[in-house]
Amino acid sequence: VMVTFAIALPVLLLVTGGAIDYAAMLNERSRAQRAADSASLAGAKELSLADSNRQNVPAVVEAVIASYLRSNSTDGSTPVYSVMSNVIDKSGSPLQVEVNLAATATSLFGSHFGLGDSQIAVRSVAVVVGKPNICLLALDPKAVGAIELEHKATVIGQNCAVYSNSINPKGIMSFNRSSLTASLICSAGGKAGN
């Protein structure tokens, strides 16, 4: 029994270590995919703004990825990812934001047995769908007058939309001959005034 156990122990350790490395690599790949998905969506949202600039998309993508990986680190040993983002603009197709992440994940056990490290590569593409672009967006879910205009204020959104997320019946307020004009005005709750 002792001889059999002595012969089987290295194999059992190698299999167990390989299983732990494989599970850690799958977990890191899943985390990288969620980061890439969040970043591509953020890039697409950036492009949907009326005053968006395509040169801002890589900075938005990198900031979202860095923030996501930092806040979702389990043990503080995050691999260093190379980030590539691209705005795809083909005629006849909607705008797309493509995000690619790649890194080398250090193996806990495999490197001791000469198996090497794991390569992680993920890709995410978000499509910008719908028109018009957003020129004003109020995010507060319950505010009275999340968008409020007073005393002859005039807001004109040319070829863009105005959204109020507030479910308050007075989510958008306009008083004293104020004016809000846009291609689309949407309030989750309602409006007060003219």
C-alpha positions in Angstrom: 0.0 0.0 0.0 2.8 2.4 0.9 4.6 1.7 -2.4 1.5 2.2 -4.4 0.7 5.4 -2.5 4.2 6.7 -3.0 4.0 6.1 -6.7 0.5 7.5 -7.0 1.0 10.6 -4.9 2.9 12.7 -7.5 0.3 11.9 -10.1 -2.5 12.8 -7.7 -0.7 16.1 -6.8 -0.2 16.9 -10.5 -3.9 16.2 -11.4 -5.2 18.1 -8.4 -2.9 21.1 -9.1 -3.9 21.0 -12.8 -7.5 21.1 -11.8 -7.0 24.0 -9.5 -5.0 25.9 -12.2 -7.7 25.1 -14.8 -10.5 26.4 -12.5 -8.5 29.6 -11.7 -7.9 30.2 -15.4 -11.6 29.7 -16.2 -12.5 32.1 -13.4 -10.0 34.7 -14.7 -11.2 34.3 -18.3 -14.8 34.8 -17.1 -13.8 37.9 -15.2 -12.0 39.3 -18.3 -15.0 38.6 -20.5 -17.3 40.5 -18.1 -14.8 43.4 -18.1 -14.7 43.4 -21.9 -18.5 43.3 -22.1 -18.8 46.2 -19.7 -16.2 48.2 -21.6 -17.7 47.6 -25.1 -21.2 48.6 -23.7 -19.6 51.8 -22.2 -17.9 52.6 -25.5 -21.2 52.1 -27.4 -23.0 54.4 -24.9 -20.3 57.0 -25.4 -21.0 56.9 -29.1 -24.7 57.3 -28.6 -24.2 60.7 -27.0 -24.9 63.6 -29.2 -21.6 65.3 -28.6 -19.5 62.1 -28.7 -16.0 62.0 -30.1 -14.7 58.6 -31.4 -11.3 59.4 -30.0 -12.8 59.3 -26.5 -13.9 55.6 -26.9 -10.5 54.0 -26.1 -10.1 56.1 -22.9 -13.6 55.1 -21.8 -12.9 51.4 -22.6 -9.6 51.4 -20.7 -11.1 53.2 -17.7 -14.0 50.8 -17.4 -11.7 47.7 -17.7 -9.3 49.0 -15.1 -12.1 49.9 -12.7 -13.9 46.5 -13.3 -10.7 44.4 -12.8 -9.7 46.4 -9.7 -13.1 46.2 -8.0 -13.6 42.5 -8.9 -10.1 41.2 -8.0 -10.4 38.2 -5.7 -6.9 37.8 -4.4 -5.1 41.0 -5.7 -3.1 39.0 -8.4 -4.7 40.4 -11.5 -2.8 39.6 -14.8 -1.7 42.6 -16.8 -4.1 42.8 -19.7 -3.3 44.4 -23.1 -6.4 46.3 -24.3 -7.3 46.9 -27.9 -10.5 48.8 -28.8 -11.9 49.7 -32.2 -14.9 51.6 -33.5 -16.2 49.7 -36.5 -18.1 51.9 -39.0 -19.2 50.0 -42.1 -21.6 51.7 -44.5 -25.0 50.2 -44.2 -24.3 48.8 -40.7 -24.7 50.3 -37.3 -21.7 51.5 -35.4 -19.9 48.9 -33.3 -17.4 49.0 -30.5 -15.0 46.0 -30.4 -12.9 45.3 -27.3 -10.1 42.7 -27.2 -8.3 41.7 -23.9 -5.3 39.5 -23.7 -3.0 38.4 -20.8 -0.8 35.7 -19.5 -2.2 34.1 -16.3 0.4 32.7 -14.0 -0.1 29.1 -13.1 0.0 28.2 -9.4 1.0 24.6 -9.8 1.7 24.1 -13.5 4.8 26.3 -13.5 6.4 24.0 -10.9 5.9 21.0 -13.1 7.0 22.7 -16.4 3.5 23.1 -17.8 3.7 26.8 -18.2 1.3 29.6 -17.9 -2.2 30.1 -19.5 -3.0 32.6 -22.2 -6.3 34.4 -21.8 -7.9 36.2 -24.8 -11.5 37.5 -24.9 -13.5 39.6 -27.3 -16.7 41.7 -27.0 -18.6 43.7 -29.6 -21.4 46.2 -28.7 -23.6 47.6 -31.4 -25.0 51.2 -31.3 -28.6 50.8 -32.2 -31.3 53.4 -32.5 -31.6 57.1 -33.2 -31.7 59.8 -32.2 -28.6 60.4 -30.1 -28.9 61.4 -26.5 -28.2 65.0 -25.7 -29.6 65.2 -22.2 -30.0 62.3 -19.7 -31.2 62.7 -16.1 -30.4 59.6 -14.1 -32.0 60.2 -10.7 -34.8 57.7 -10.3 -37.0 59.7 -8.0 -36.2 63.4 -8.3 -38.8 66.0 -8.6 -37.7 68.1 -11.6 -34.8 65.9 -12.6 -34.8 68.2 -15.6 -36.1 71.6 -14.7 -36.4 74.8 -16.8 -37.4 78.2 -15.4 -37.7 81.9 -16.3 -37.6 81.8 -20.1 -35.0 79.1 -20.3 -34.6 77.5 -23.7 -33.0 74.2 -24.4 -32.8 72.9 -28.0 -31.6 69.4 -28.8 -31.0 69.2 -32.5 -31.3 65.7 -33.9 -31.1 64.2 -30.4 -33.2 63.0 -27.5 -33.9 64.1 -23.9 -34.5 61.4 -21.3 -35.5 61.7 -17.6 -35.2 58.5 -15.6 -37.2 59.9 -12.7 -40.5 58.1 -12.0 -41.8 61.2 -10.3 -44.9 62.6 -12.0 -43.0 65.9 -12.2 -39.8 64.3 -13.6 -39.5 67.1 -16.2 -40.6 70.6 -15.2 -40.9 73.7 -17.4 -42.3 77.0 -16.0 -42.4 80.8 -16.8 -42.3 80.5 -20.6 -39.4 78.0 -20.7 -39.0 75.7 -23.6 -37.5 72.3 -24.2 -37.3 71.1 -27.8 -35.7 67.8 -29.1 -36.4 65.1 -31.6 -37.6 62.9 -28.7 -38.5 63.9 -25.1 -39.1 60.9 -22.7 -39.9 61.0 -19.0 -40.3 57.8 -17.0 -42.7 59.6 -14.6 -44.3 62.6 -16.2 -44.0 66.4 -16.7 -45.2 69.6 -15.1 -45.8 72.8 -17.0 -46.1 73.5 -20.7 
